[in-house]
Amino acid sequence: MATTLPQRPVDAPSVQDLQALRSQVASLRSLGAGQPRDVLDMLDRFEARLPDPVSVLSLSLRWREGSTVLVLEAAQAEALAEAVQRFEQDAGFRAVALQRQQRQRGDTGGRVQAELHLGHRR
């Protein structure tokens, strides 16, 4: 089976069009550069720092600010204090701040929740 070629040549894109396309591709690549691996590394780091009785209720990763907000829960305040201490000892964080801690009533059986703000080193 023979392949037929077009009768007239196809116009090549202009130099300006190629440069604009290259610029757009570079911008798109920079948006995702390193983030998937960084996210996985960060989640691994969180898991390693949290004591077993501590649960993560929410995680808000703020790439542009270089920070994360974690809402943690445990049956005892001591477990949350241990988690804060572990994050403070991790050189991967430039700042660790306990923003809020409160004992929940009702269905949670008196569990303690804490909101932790972590600043990432870049």
C-alpha positions in Angstrom: 0.0 0.0 0.0 1.5 3.3 -1.1 1.4 6.4 0.9 0.4 9.5 -1.0 2.0 12.8 -0.1 0.2 16.1 -0.3 0.3 17.8 -3.6 1.5 21.1 -2.1 3.9 21.5 0.8 2.5 22.1 4.2 3.4 25.5 5.6 5.8 25.4 8.5 4.9 27.5 11.6 6.7 30.8 11.9 9.7 31.3 14.1 7.5 33.5 16.4 4.8 30.8 16.6 7.4 28.2 17.6 8.9 30.5 20.2 5.5 31.2 21.7 4.7 27.5 21.8 8.0 26.7 23.5 7.3 29.4 26.0 3.9 28.0 26.8 5.2 24.4 27.2 8.0 25.6 29.5 5.4 27.5 31.6 3.2 24.4 31.9 6.2 22.2 32.8 7.3 24.7 35.5 3.8 24.5 37.1 4.2 20.9 37.9 8.0 20.7 38.2 8.8 18.6 41.3 5.4 18.8 42.9 4.3 15.2 42.6 7.5 14.0 44.2 7.4 16.8 46.8 3.8 15.9 47.8 4.7 12.3 48.2 7.8 13.2 50.3 5.7 15.5 52.4 3.0 12.9 53.0 5.7 10.4 54.0 7.2 12.9 56.4 3.8 13.6 58.0 3.2 9.8 58.4 6.6 9.3 60.0 6.1 12.2 62.5 2.6 11.3 63.7 2.2 9.0 66.7 -0.1 6.0 66.1 -3.0 7.3 68.2 -3.1 10.6 66.2 -5.4 10.9 63.2 -5.3 13.5 60.5 -8.8 15.1 60.0 -7.8 17.5 57.3 -4.7 18.6 55.4 -4.4 21.8 53.5 -1.2 22.2 51.4 -0.4 25.7 50.4 2.3 25.5 47.7 2.7 29.2 47.0 2.9 30.1 50.7 5.2 27.1 51.5 3.0 25.9 54.3 0.6 23.2 55.4 -2.3 23.3 57.9 -3.1 20.0 59.6 -6.1 19.3 61.8 -5.2 16.4 64.1 -7.2 14.4 66.6 -6.3 12.0 69.4 -7.9 10.6 72.5 -5.3 12.3 74.7 -3.7 15.7 74.5 -0.3 14.1 75.2 -0.3 12.3 71.8 -0.9 15.7 70.1 1.9 17.3 72.1 4.2 14.5 71.0 3.2 15.1 67.4 4.0 18.8 67.7 7.4 18.0 69.3 8.2 15.6 66.4 7.4 18.2 63.8 9.5 20.8 65.7 12.5 18.5 65.6 12.2 17.9 61.9 14.7 20.1 60.0 12.4 20.1 57.0 10.1 22.6 58.6 11.1 26.3 59.2 8.1 26.9 61.6 5.7 24.9 63.6 2.8 26.6 65.3 -0.1 25.1 67.3 -2.9 27.4 66.4 -5.8 25.8 68.2 -6.4 22.9 70.5 -9.8 21.9 72.0 -11.6 19.0 73.5 -14.5 17.8 71.4 -17.7 16.7 73.1 -20.5 14.4 72.0 -20.0 11.7 69.5 -16.2 11.9 69.5 -16.0 10.6 73.1 -14.1 13.7 74.4 -11.3 13.5 71.8 -8.9 16.4 71.5 -8.4 18.2 68.2 -5.5 20.5 67.3 -4.8 22.8 64.3 -1.1 22.8 63.4 0.5 25.2 60.9 3.8 24.0 59.4 6.2 26.2 57.3 8.2 24.2 54.8 11.9 24.8 54.1 12.4 25.4 50.3 
